[in-house]
Amino acid sequence: MKKYLMVLAPFFFLVSLFFFMGAYSLFESNRENTTDLNIANWKVKVNEDVISGSSTTFTVDNVVWSSSTNVLAGKAAPGLSGYFDIEIDPNHSDTSIRYDVTFDFSNLDSEQFVIDRIVEIDNKPIVRTDENTYSNIITLAEINSNQTNTIRVYLDWINNENNNEKDSNLGKVHNNVINIPVDVTITQHFSGETLPQYVGD
């Protein structure tokens, strides 16, 4: 009996070694497969600044005012119109995106300043999805063609004699500027997602 065991021992050893190497090879193959997952890049710039996470909040204070022979160039005064831009550049992203831009106009006196319109330049559509929120979708095809989206806000400083005191108070502050807080949120756009139209006042 011992003689048979001594003869079979090398056989069992080789069989065990074979199964061990096969199992190890399978483990290595599986381990390599799980490391091949490629994550889509996600990098969006708002006004040239890379945003951290999915949103950014900042204050606009660089309104471009129309010119007038009665007002120093680059300065604002009643009767002038102006605009400011928000550029969204998703060209380092590998997915379609949706943006939502929310404006806080509470710092503007509605008797002095009027938001004339909010559009996207280059004739791109934009959707008003909340009272002060404007949204759009930038497709992967647009991203791959290096397109950016620029939201332009037009406003007017009303020239009204009833506002003379308010207007003078603004002008009395040295280097005074009009501040408009803005929040920009970027999310991944999924196929079939639509932008709801705001139906408020």
Phi, psi and omega in degrees: 000316179299325181297317178295320180297321180293326178287321183280339184303312179298326179296313179296325180295316180294320178297315179298318179296321180298312180295323180295315180293323178296316179295320180294320179297319178297318178299315180296319180297315180295321181295321180292322181296324183285347179265001182269009182286120179263120181272134179294137177293147180219098182213115183234137176254140172238117185051048175076354180259130177289126181277146178264124183080218185248003181208161176211147178233133181209174181242128178276126178221021184237055179291134176268114185264150176292160184270154177208143179291346182260000183228136178301138182304134179088355180256157181252150178201159177305140180097350180264158175244154180210177177206161169218155185245150170232114181260130177248120183240103181260023193286006172245025179249149182253012178226156170297149181231160170241138174242147174230118180250119182247127181257143175248100182265013185294340178282349181264129174285119184295343177278344180255321187237139179234130173280111186288308180193159177232121185223171166255132179287171185067023176060028175277146180285156174216147186242129174277108186258351174205180186307313180234026182242134180233135190227160174198169178243133174249114186284163178297325178297319178293321178297316181293339177264014174064031177279147172238160178245132180238118177268128180243130180250121178259136178220157180236139171262111187289132176265095184230126182301332180290346181258010186304317182294316179297317181297319180295321179297323177294319183286341182286340180276121183297131180055035179294144178228160176267121183255129178231107176294141181225137175241128179242124179243131181244129177226161177288137177265131179254147181304133179092348179287134179242162180259120182287136180277131178290133183238028179281202182295000000 
